[in-house]
Amino acid sequence: MGFSSVAAWVAACQETQLPMWEVILRQDLDQDTPEARAASLKQMKHMWEVMKNSASQYQSEQRSYSGLVGGDGARYAEAWASGILMGDCYWNAAIATALKVSECNACMKRIVAAPTAGSCGVIPAALIPYLECYPDTTEEDMVHALYLAGGFGNIIAERASISGAEAGCQAEIGAASAMAAAALTFLRGGTPEACGNACAIALKNLLGLVCDPVAGLVEIPCVKRNVIGVVNAISSANLAMAGITSRIPADEVIDAMGEIGRHMPESVRETAQGGLAATLTGQKIAETVLKQPSA
């Protein structure tokens, strides 16, 4: 992608009067030919189908090899159906989807790393229920939203990081949440500037989030952090659509995330040596998992 900043991308949209997704699509092509465009759209549609399948093919009885993860997506859906949970249809569907897709990842099923496997539940959880709860939305809209999310993700990766080992979970769940927030703002009819504000708000809400997987597995607390990621994305998109701006521009927020990541202790950068992984219970879980015979 030719843009190294959100500001340059927004400026290109203003200059060309093209939507953000179209600008990114054109940047994604070596040559803007009908054949190249069709190939790019086909690939993005394929990723959208994989995302949907990761949610629809969820199996409530399946557990991860460690036995730590599985069944919570169905458990949440049942509680929602019973009427005891707060929030509207979209809100609860998003949470249930985040759990289901993240559990599919832990159970070694097929997912889209968006932008990473550990954060794979956030964007599907934002978009799949949106399509279901807002019937005026089309499949084509969702593909366009994925281009937009990918554009923000690429800038975050270039300017900072999307790796938990490099910059903590702020770089994985934080980036995914920022990507989803921008995509939702686009779907609600937000301007490029509003999409940038949604990205900035979502990312700065999760600055400093450490990566501390128990037993070194992408399970605890990763699955539940995907829920936080999508809830944060929805809230941030709503703020942006209400005309609330980020006082710190998106590019500066991204740069701050990278700087924070570089200053994080190694123990909380996916090493399973600090944070929740180092708690008494976390260590006991790790000992139990490590004692299990290999498959």
Summary of the structure (lengths in Angstrom):
residues: 295
radius of gyration: 18.8
end to end distance: 40.9
largest distance: 60.2
contacts: 1095
relative contact order: 0.13
helix: 68%
strand: 1%
